[in-house]
Amino acid sequence: MNDGLRAGTMAVYGTMLMLLCSLMPMGSPVAHGQPVLPPPAPIEPVPVQPVPPQPGSGQRSPAMTPTEAERAREAERLRQAERAGAAEPRIERKVLRPSETYLAGFGGYTFGGKISDVEGTGFLSGLNLNDRDLADAGVYGGKLGHFFGDQMDWLGVEMEAFNTTPHVEQQGLLPGSHFRVTTLAFNLIGRLKFGCETKTLRTETRTDREIRYAQTERAMRYETRYEREFCRLQPYGGVGLGVFFANLSNNGNSVSDNAVPGFNALAGVRYYFTERIALFGEYKYNWAALELTNGPIGGFKGDYQANHVVGGLSFHF
């Protein structure tokens, strides 16, 4: 019985030895001293970030290359810039200078007048009466004028009429006389403008389509503003033809000279309270060669000169 157990045990040990020998090549190192390399690490895939679609550009193909995506973004940026540029209109300003007509009334003071180089006529021919001074007096009158428009708005024409009574002063034994002069003048006027501002009269808008590069187009808005120039302070000056009607009387006798051509000069400044109403001050100088006679009785002749300072209101339309 002991022999049987020993034989069984030996059989078991032999079987286990054979199994170990068969497993040793799999777990043992490579022969001839070659090192054992560790197994390679697994390769993980690199994630690719998808390109998000740009606003308003629509869905892009997943296969779009980076170059195509950049071009698409640039095109969209240009379209947005063009739309933003089209929102601001292009403004064109046109300044209008319409013609201007005015009506004025004025009053003032006549001073420094005289009749020089006085000589007798008719029965008084050859009589030298010397210069005669004229008294200071009041003056009043009115005027109607017109300034041209557009590029000639600085130039105008004017007609005025005024009346004054600068009596002849007594000089030595020569008595004084009542003297009246009425002047009708036709003047050419030039003016300057200061303190100007522009006022918008009306605005016109229009929209055009503009073709740009790459056959793109955008809407362009244009705005035209019509403005009027308004200048409050306007100095002016002028010269013109004066037509004088003079009458001299003394002790019931009178002599006169009518429609005598002469010279009228003026300078002044006008200030506009509104576009329609203005206040002005003005200096005038008159000269005419008068011949005051009464038929065959005769009279005298001389050069009439007078200065006037006036002020008034003008209405413009």
Beta strands, then each sheet from edge to edge (+ up, - down):
strand 1: 90-96
strand 2: 100-122
strand 3: 132-133
strand 4: 137-147
strand 5: 155-164
strand 6: 178-191
strand 7: 194-211
strand 8: 217-250
strand 9: 253-272
strand 10: 277-293
strand 11: 298-316
sheet 1: 1+ 8+ 6- 5+ 4- 2+ 3-
sheet 2: 1+ 8+ 7-
sheet 3: 1+ 8+ 9- 10+ 11-
end
